[in-house]
């Protein structure tokens, strides 16, 4: 049975049986193996219990027996792209009641990039993906999956296939969108690992890209100061289990928190004037759109400061690691006060925290790969460095992953 803390594990065993099972297999609850093991293997199981066994019969039970997967995955190349238009705090002060000091003190943000003119999110995502492929020295024709993590696609049915087209992938790799707001890129990494470990894929492009500026109320100083547009990408490649670079993860959602951060579906009142034939009530349906971003900043701040450290600590525990094993803390770039609070809780010194929030603002699913790419290209993050990455945002969703670069 699938679970949010790892790949696949036995369904509903007792805690004692689970502990005994894990000790006997030397496997952590995440579905990833401890990094100190000499031969890493992932244990996958779709265990069937109780009445399900009788319903499916013996042959079905045998076909779903536990199996060992010896494949690993590693993060090889990164890339990023930003719009040309830069909007400073001083620029915003000309259209809303705010100031550079007011914004920077409360958020840590000084500038952001915004799509304009002929810019498109798809083009940004494709540019970031090309740079990631170039760094990884992988040809576009060798890509066998594209994951586009975004909440703002430029087509209702998804933008990933257009990125595949823009890259010129001639083998028509499977390409699809993942919608999980600011947690999207972390979920994309975990999804890539699952496809590689269990599906036989070799080169998976994970792209985080968003254009939340299109859904911002630019008269609301509480939200318009926060968001920017960008794209970032990472190439995740299959490898031998001994080289595995994704050690554990922890993912969660809480739909009850949706009221604190949302851009809701709305019907356009203007279409009501069209009327109906009278044959069917409320038909045809009105045209619809999404509202501007609505956020309760205080509640989102409390949620992030509480949930993100817990998630990272959980992932570290599953990986058999602690904070001292981590070279870099890389959080979704939402607010510098959140980043500082989480680092303090985890006892990570400022010099080991990656942050580029001041230059770009909150770029949603793009923020983690954008910051990672800059850190890699500047020489800050080097091959072999361990990174604790975490995303959090609308849904509410949050999650973390313990990864090794290179």
C-alpha positions in Angstrom: 0.0 0.0 0.0 1.4 3.4 -1.0 2.1 5.8 1.8 3.3 9.4 2.0 6.5 8.7 3.8 8.1 6.4 1.4 7.7 4.1 -1.6 5.7 1.0 -0.8 5.4 -0.8 2.4 3.3 -3.5 4.2 -0.3 -2.4 4.8 -1.2 -1.8 8.4 1.3 -4.0 10.3 1.6 -3.5 14.0 4.4 -1.2 15.1 6.3 -4.1 16.6 6.1 -6.2 13.5 7.1 -3.2 11.4 10.1 -2.6 13.6 11.1 -6.2 13.4 10.6 -6.2 9.6 12.7 -3.1 9.1 15.6 -4.4 11.3 15.6 -7.7 9.4 15.7 -6.0 6.1 17.9 -3.0 7.1 15.4 -0.8 5.5 13.9 2.6 6.6 10.2 3.4 6.7 10.6 5.7 3.8 11.3 2.8 1.4 14.8 4.1 1.0 17.8 2.3 2.4 20.2 3.6 5.0 23.1 5.4 3.3 25.7 3.4 5.3 24.5 0.1 3.8 27.1 -1.5 1.5 24.4 -2.9 -0.8 21.4 -0.6 -1.0 18.1 -2.1 -2.1 14.6 -0.8 -2.0 11.9 -3.2 -0.6 8.6 -2.7 -2.5 5.4 -4.5 -1.4 1.7 -4.4 -2.2 0.7 -6.6 0.7 -2.8 -7.9 0.7 -4.5 -8.8 4.0 -7.7 -10.1 5.5 -10.8 -10.3 3.3 -8.8 -9.0 0.3 -6.8 -12.2 0.2 -10.0 -14.3 -0.1 -11.5 -12.0 -2.7 -8.4 -12.0 -5.0 -7.4 -15.6 -4.6 -3.9 -17.2 -4.3 -2.7 -16.4 -7.8 -3.3 -12.7 -7.3 -1.6 -12.8 -3.9 1.5 -14.3 -5.5 1.6 -11.8 -8.3 1.7 -8.9 -5.8 4.4 -10.4 -3.6 7.2 -8.2 -2.2 10.1 -7.6 -4.6 13.5 -6.1 -4.4 14.5 -3.1 -6.6 18.2 -2.5 -7.0 18.0 0.8 -9.0 18.9 4.1 -7.5 18.6 7.7 -8.8 20.8 10.8 -8.7 20.5 14.5 -9.4 22.9 15.4 -12.1 22.2 18.7 -13.8 20.3 21.9 -13.0 19.0 24.9 -14.9 16.9 28.0 -14.3 15.3 30.9 -16.2 13.7 34.2 -15.2 11.7 36.8 -17.0 13.5 40.0 -18.2 11.2 42.4 -16.3 12.4 43.2 -12.8 10.0 44.9 -10.3 11.6 46.4 -7.2 9.9 47.3 -3.9 10.2 50.9 -4.9 8.3 50.1 -8.1 5.5 48.6 -6.1 5.5 51.6 -3.8 4.3 53.6 -6.8 1.1 51.6 -7.1 0.2 50.4 -3.6 0.7 51.9 -0.1 4.0 50.3 0.8 7.8 50.9 0.9 11.0 49.1 0.4 11.7 49.1 4.1 8.2 47.8 5.0 8.5 44.9 2.5 12.1 43.9 3.2 11.7 43.9 7.0 8.7 41.7 6.9 9.6 39.4 4.0 13.3 39.7 3.1 12.2 40.5 -0.5 13.6 43.4 -2.5 13.0 42.4 -6.1 11.0 40.0 -8.2 10.7 39.0 -11.9 7.4 39.2 -13.7 6.3 37.7 -17.1 5.6 40.5 -19.6 5.2 41.1 -23.3 5.9 37.9 -25.3 7.4 36.0 -22.3 5.7 32.7 -21.6 6.0 30.3 -18.8 6.4 27.4 -21.2 9.4 29.1 -22.8 11.0 29.7 -19.4 10.5 26.1 -18.4 12.0 24.9 -21.6 15.0 27.2 -21.2 15.6 25.9 -17.7 15.3 22.3 -18.9 17.9 22.8 -21.7 20.4 24.2 -19.2 19.8 21.2 -16.9 20.4 18.8 -19.8 23.5 20.6 -20.8 25.0 20.5 -17.3 24.1 16.7 -17.1 25.5 16.1 -20.6 22.3 14.3 -21.6 20.8 14.7 -25.1 17.1 15.6 -25.3 16.4 12.4 -27.2 17.6 10.4 -24.1 14.9 12.0 -21.9 12.2 9.5 -21.3 9.9 11.6 -18.9 9.1 15.3 -18.3 7.4 16.3 -15.1 6.2 19.9 -15.1 5.5 21.0 -11.5 3.2 24.0 -11.7 -0.1 25.5 -10.5 -0.2 28.0 -13.4 -0.1 26.1 -16.7 -0.7 28.0 -19.9 -3.1 25.3 -21.0 -5.9 23.9 -18.9 -4.8 20.4 -19.9 -1.2 20.9 -18.9 2.1 22.4 -20.2 4.5 19.5 -20.0 3.9 18.2 -23.5 4.7 21.6 -24.9 8.0 21.6 -23.1 8.7 18.2 -24.6 8.0 19.6 -28.0 10.2 22.7 -27.3 13.1 20.5 -26.3 12.8 18.5 -29.5 12.5 15.1 -27.8 11.9 12.9 -30.8 11.1 9.8 -28.9 7.9 11.4 -27.5 8.6 10.8 -23.8 5.7 10.8 -21.4 5.1 14.3 -20.1 2.6 15.5 -17.6 1.9 18.2 -15.0 2.0 18.0 -11.2 -0.1 20.5 -9.3 1.0 20.8 -5.6 1.6 24.6 -5.4 4.9 25.5 -3.6 5.5 21.9 -2.6 5.3 20.8 -6.3 9.0 20.5 -7.0 9.6 18.2 -3.9 6.7 16.0 -5.0 8.2 16.0 -8.5 11.6 14.7 -7.2 9.8 11.9 -5.3 7.7 11.1 -8.4 10.8 10.9 -10.6 12.4 8.5 -8.1 9.4 6.3 -8.1 9.3 6.2 -11.9 13.0 5.3 -12.0 13.0 2.8 -9.3 9.7 1.0 -10.2 9.1 1.9 -13.8 12.4 1.5 -15.5 12.8 5.1 -16.6 16.4 6.4 -16.9 16.4 10.2 -17.5 13.6 12.2 -15.9 13.4 16.0 -16.2 11.8 17.6 -13.1 10.8 21.2 -13.8 9.3 23.7 -11.3 7.8 26.7 -13.0 5.1 29.2 -12.0 3.7 32.6 -13.0 1.7 33.6 -9.9 1.9 37.2 -11.0 -1.0 36.4 -13.3 -3.2 35.6 -10.2 -2.1 38.4 -7.9 -4.3 41.3 -6.9 -1.9 44.2 -7.6 -3.9 46.5 -5.4 -3.5 44.2 -2.3 -0.3 45.1 -0.6 -0.5 42.0 1.6 0.0 39.6 -1.3 1.3 41.5 -4.4 4.6 42.2 -2.6 5.4 38.5 -2.3 5.2 36.7 -5.6 7.4 36.5 -8.7 7.7 34.3 -11.8 10.5 31.8 -12.7 11.4 28.3 -13.8 14.0 25.8 -12.5 14.8 22.3 -13.5 16.8 19.2 -12.5 17.7 16.1 -14.4 17.2 13.0 -12.3 19.0 9.9 -13.7 19.0 6.2 -12.9 22.1 4.7 -11.3 23.3 1.7 -9.4 21.8 1.4 -5.9 25.2 2.1 -4.4 25.2 5.6 -6.0 21.7 6.4 -4.9 21.2 10.1 -4.1 17.6 10.3 -2.8 17.6 8.9 0.7 14.2 9.6 2.2 11.2 11.9 2.0 8.1 13.0 3.9 5.0 14.3 2.2 1.7 15.6 3.6 -1.6 17.4 2.8 -4.3 19.1 4.9 -7.3 20.2 3.0 -8.7 21.9 6.0 -6.0 24.6 5.7 -7.2 25.5 2.2 -9.1 28.4 3.6 -5.8 30.1 4.6 -4.2 30.1 1.1 -6.2 29.7 -2.1 -7.2 31.0 -5.6 -10.7 29.6 -5.9 -12.8 28.6 -8.9 -15.4 31.3 -9.7 -18.2 31.7 -12.2 -18.3 34.9 -14.3 -21.5 36.8 -13.6 -21.5 38.4 -17.0 -22.4 35.2 -18.7 -25.7 35.0 -16.8 -27.1 37.6 -19.2 -26.8 35.0 -22.0 -29.8 33.2 -20.4 -31.0 29.7 -21.1 -33.5 27.9 -23.4 -35.7 27.3 -20.4 -35.6 23.5 -21.0 -32.9 22.8 -18.4 -32.3 24.8 -15.2 -28.9 26.5 -14.8 -27.8 25.4 -18.3 -25.5 26.1 -20.1 -23.0 26.6 -17.3 -21.4 29.9 -16.9 -17.8 30.5 -18.0 -15.4 30.1 -15.2 -12.0 31.4 -14.0 -9.9 31.6 -10.8 -9.9 34.3 -8.3 -6.8 36.2 -7.3 -4.6 34.7 -4.6 -6.2 35.0 -1.1 -3.9 34.4 1.9 -4.1 34.6 5.6 -0.4 35.4 6.2 -0.3 34.8 9.9 -1.8 31.4 9.6 0.4 30.4 6.8 3.5 31.6 8.8 2.4 29.5 11.8 1.8 26.4 9.6 5.2 26.6 7.9 7.2 27.2 11.1 5.4 24.2 12.7 5.2 21.7 9.9 8.4 22.1 7.9 10.9 21.4 10.7 8.8 18.3 11.7 8.8 17.1 8.1 12.6 17.5 7.7 13.3 15.8 11.1 11.0 12.9 10.0 12.8 12.5 6.7 16.2 12.6 8.3 15.2 10.0 10.8 14.0 7.7 8.0 17.3 8.2 6.2 19.2 7.3 9.4 20.8 10.8 9.5 20.7 13.9 11.7 21.3 17.6 11.1 25.0 17.2 11.4 25.0 15.1 8.2 23.4 17.9 6.2 25.6 20.4 4.2 22.8 22.6 3.1 19.2 23.5 4.1 17.2 24.5 1.0 13.6 25.6 1.7 10.9 27.0 -0.5 11.7 30.7 -0.7 8.5 32.2 0.7 9.6 34.5 3.5 13.0 35.1 5.1 11.5 35.0 8.5 10.1 31.5 7.9 13.5 30.3 6.5 15.3 31.7 9.6 12.8 30.2 12.0 13.1 26.7 10.5 16.9 26.9 10.4 16.9 27.9 14.1 14.6 25.1 15.0 16.8 22.6 13.2 20.0 24.2 14.6 21.4 24.9 11.1 23.7 27.9 11.0 23.0 30.7 8.6 26.1 29.9 6.5 24.5 26.5 5.6 21.2 27.9 4.5 20.6 28.6 0.8 18.5 31.7 0.1 17.9 33.9 -2.9 14.5 35.2 -1.8 15.7 38.8 -1.9 16.2 38.8 -5.6 13.1 36.8 -6.8 10.4 36.7 -4.2 8.2 33.7 -3.9 8.3 31.8 -7.2 6.2 28.9 -5.9 7.3 25.5 -7.5 10.3 27.2 -9.1 11.8 28.5 -5.9 13.8 25.4 -4.8 15.3 24.5 -8.3 16.0 28.1 -9.0 17.9 28.5 -5.7 19.6 25.2 -6.2 20.8 26.0 -9.7 22.3 29.3 -8.5 24.1 27.6 -5.7 25.5 24.9 -8.0 26.7 27.3 -10.6 28.3 29.6 -8.1 30.3 26.6 -6.7 28.5 26.7 -3.3 26.9 23.3 -3.7 29.4 20.6 -4.8 29.1 17.0 -5.9 28.6 14.8 -2.8 26.9 17.5 -0.7 23.9 16.5 1.3 20.8 18.7 1.0 17.6 18.8 3.1 15.0 20.4 0.9 11.4 21.2 1.8 8.4 22.8 0.2 5.2 24.1 1.7 2.2 26.0 0.5 -1.4 26.0 -0.8 -3.5 22.9 -0.4 -2.2 23.0 2.3 0.7 20.8 1.2 4.2 20.3 2.6 7.0 17.9 2.2 10.7 17.3 2.4 13.4 15.2 0.8 17.0 14.3 1.8 19.1 14.3 -1.4 22.8 14.2 -2.4 23.9 16.4 -5.3 25.8 14.8 -8.1 
